[in-house]
Amino acid sequence: MTSIPAIERLSKIATGKVRELYEVDKDTLLFVATDRISAYDVIMGNGVPSKGTLLTLLSAHWFEVLSRLVPNLKTHFLSLDLPSSIPIEQKPLLQNRSMVVRKLKIFPIEAIVRGYITGSAWKEYQKSQTVHTIPMPAGLQNGQAFPEPIYTPSTKAEAGANDENISVAQAREIVGEKYAERIEKLALSLYTAARDYALERGIIIADTKFEFGLDEERDEVVLVDEVLTPDSSRFWPKEKYEVGREQESFDKQFLRDWLVREGLKGKEGVSMPEDVVKGTAGRYREAFEKLTGRKWEDAVRGV
């Protein structure tokens, strides 16, 4: 389902690359994840069936796990239960792909943390021995772990626009000195906790992006949006990991590779062939099952 029919009694307030946002009341929102998928900041013409459900259930899992692993973590997640105001005939469409969250002021940056050198970071390193303009040790190989995870923020673009890498200093200018250090420290703590948790379950989290909001009443930085999904992260199978080459993955890299091979990178109006849709769906579900310890079919049924 790549679009959501109008939800009676709720007002849509925003549309993102994947999600539709609705106002429930003055304090809460309904996040609805569609099956849309984007790559290189372009939304594909067709979606990946049940992807929105997977992103929602996996994010809910991570919110619970991270709240245990990271002391004093605050998140926007409230419930997977649909608001009572939604008509009963619309609930089957929205169940499991929707979550009720706190309404917060959102910081307009993406807090990207990289634990391994790959993708655009590897390309930059080959040219200048830097990553995100940060000097790196000599001799790193493709796919190698950094000595320590690094924080590489970007702007948060609207749907149809491109995110842009920014320096830590630029991020500080955007969100303010008061919050910049808190966001960076929290992003690194979240990545480290998630990396160790996933590694025990056979997945390497090479990099990921977090988004944060502000609880203005309590002056708290809050983890928001989706968390540690195959849409927002690079997931590699631990048992097949080998330094010095491109890695197999459980994420959007399968789609990205197809776009590059076909000369379609960054082009609008592209629809995926069935084998790419199925290949992407299979990788997402394998990641879900490894990280949650649940069979996908059981999770959807609520078993």
N, C-alpha and C positions, 0 to 999 in steps of 0.2 A: 504494500500500500504506500504509494509515493505522495499521496495527498490525503488530508483529513477533511471529511465533510464538516460543515458548520456544526458546532456543538450547541445545542439549545441551552439557553440560560447562562452561557459563558461568553465573554467577549475575548476575541483573539487580539493580543497586543503585540505580537511579533512573530515573524517567520524567519528561521535560520536555514542553514544548509541542510540540516537533518530534522530539526525540531520545530514544532508549533507551540507557542506559549499562549496560555489563556489565563485570565484573571478569575480566581475563585472568589476572593474577597479582598479587603484592603491589606491583608497580611500574607496571603498565600496565592500561589500560582499552580497551574497544572501544566507540566512539561509532557508533551506528547511526541514520542519519537516515531518518525515515519520510516519507511524502508529506503529512502533516498540514500545515495552514496556519492561522495565527491572525491576527486583526486586532482592534485595540482590546482586546487581552489576552483574547480569546475564541477558542477553537479551533472552526473550522468543522466541520459535520457530515460533510462529504466532503473529499477531498484533491485535490491536483493531481498527476496521474500523472508519475512519474519525478522529481518535485521533490527528493526526498531524494538521489537520485543527483547531480543538478545541484549542490545545495548542497555535497555532499562533494567533488566534483571541482573546483569553483570554489574552495573553501576550500584544498584541497591546492595549487592553482595559486598562490593568494595567499601561502600559507606559504613557498613557494619564492621567489616574487618579492620579498617583503618581507625575507626573510633576506639577499637580495643588496643591497637598497636601504637598509636601516636597520642601521647598524653595531652589532655585538654583540647583535643581537636573539636572544632565546631563545624557542622555541615548544614547545608540547606535542606537536606532530605527529611521529609516527615512521614510519608506513607506511600505504599503501592495501592492502597484502597481508594477507589474513585469517590469523588465528592457525591453526597446524597442528592445534590441538585441535578445531576446528570440523568436524563430520561433513561429508563430501564432498557429501552430498545437500542440505545447507543452504547451501552456498557460492554457488550461482547467485542465491539470494534476497538474499544479503548483499553480494555483490561490487559495488564502486563506490558503494555507499551507506554504507560503513563505513570507519572509519579507526582505526588503533591509535594510542593517545596515552599520554603519561606521566601517571601518577596524581599529582596535586598538591593542595595546599590551595588552595581557590578563594576569592578575595576577593569578598565578597557585595555588590558594586556593579557597575553597568554604566557603562562609561566612554564616554559619548556625546560625539562631537565634531561640531560644526556649522560648515560652511563657508559656507552660504547660508541666508538667512532664509526659512522656509516653514513650513507646517503650524501646530502649536501655538505655535511661536516667533513666527510672523507675527501670530497672534491676540493673543498677549500684548503684542507691540510696539505694535500698534494701540491697545491700551487704556492702556499705561503707559510706552511708549518704553523698555521693558526686555525682555531675553530671559533667562529663568531668573533673574530679579530683577537681572540685570546691566545697568546703564545703557548705552544704545546711542546712537550719533549720530542726530540728527534727519534726517528726509528719506529714510530707507531705503524701498525699494519691495519689494513681494512678489517673492521669487525672487532678490533681489540678493545678491551676495557680501558677507560681513562684511569689514571692513578686515583682520582676521586671524581664523583659525579660533578658535572658543571651545569650552571644555570645560564640559559641562553634565551632571554625573553623575546617576544615579538608583539607587534600590534595585533589587535583583535579586529579583523575586517568584517564588514557586513557581507551578507550573501552576495556572491557575484564579484566581490573585490578580493584583492590579494593581501594576505598577511605579509608584514615586512619585519625582518629581523631588526632589532634595536639593541643598543648597548645597555648595560646595567644602569649607566648614568642616565640614559634617555628614559628608561623605565622609571627611574627615580623622579624625573621631571614630570612624567605623566601621572603617576599615582601619589606623588608627594613623599618627601623624606620620611615622614612618620610611618608610612606603611610599606615602603619599598623593601626595607630590610626584613620586616616581618614576613612579607610574601616570599622573598627569596629563601629565608631560613625554613619556612613551613614547606615550601615546594621540595626542597632538598630532603627534609625529614620524611615527607610522604613518599618520595621516590625510593629512599633507602629502605623504608619499611616494606613497601610493595615489592621491591626487587628481591629482598630476602625471602618474603612469603612465596613469591612466584617461583623462585629458583628451587625451593623445596618440592614444588609441584611440577617440575620439568620445563618451566618456561623462563627464558631470559627476557627481561624487559630492557631493551636497548635504549629506548628513550620514550618520553611521554610528555603530554601537556596537561597542566592543571589550570583551572580558572577559579578566581576568588571574588567574593563579594564582601561588603561591609555591613555589619549590624551596627547601625549608627547609634542606636540607643545604648548598646553595651560597649561600643567601640571595639568590636571583635572582628578579626579577619576570618572569613568563613569559606570553606571549600564548597564550590558550587558546580553546576553543569554535570556532564557525564564524567566518569572517573575510570581511568585505566582500562579502556575498551580497545578492541582492535581498530576502531576508528581514530582514536587519539594517541595510540602507542605503536611501537614496533615490538612485536612478540616473536621470539625465535625459539625453536625447539632445542632444549639443552643438550639432548643426546646427539644432535647433528651439528652442533656448534664447532666451528673450526676457524681459527684466526687466519687472516690473509686472503679471504675470499668473500663474495656475497653470500649471505646466509639464507637458508630457507626460512619461511615465516608463516605466522598465523594472522596476518593483518592485511592492510590494503596494498602491500607491496606486489602481490600477485596481479592486482588490477593495474597498478602503476607500470609494472613491467610490460603488460600487454599494450598499454597506451603508447609507451616508448617504442616498442617493436613495430607497431602499426603506424607510427608517425602521427599519433593523435594527441600527444601531450599538450594540455592546455587549450584544446579546441572545444568549442561549444557544440551542443547538439549531438554528442556521441552516445550511442546506445551499445551496451555490452552484449556480445553473443552469449548464447546459453551456457557454453562451457566455462566462460569467465564468471558468469553469475553463480553457477554451481560450485566452481572452484573457490570462489570467495566465500560463499555461504559455508562450505565444508570447513574451511580454515577457521572461520569465526566460531563455528560450533565446537571444533576441537579445542580451541583456546578456552571457551566457556567451560567445557567439561573438565579440563585439566585444572583450571583455577578455582572452580566451585566444588569440584568433587561430585557433581550431580550430572546425571544423564540429561541431555537437552529436552527430550520428550517428557521426562518426569518434572523438570522445572516448569515447563509450560503448563502442565496439568496441575501444578501446585503440590506434587507428591513430596 
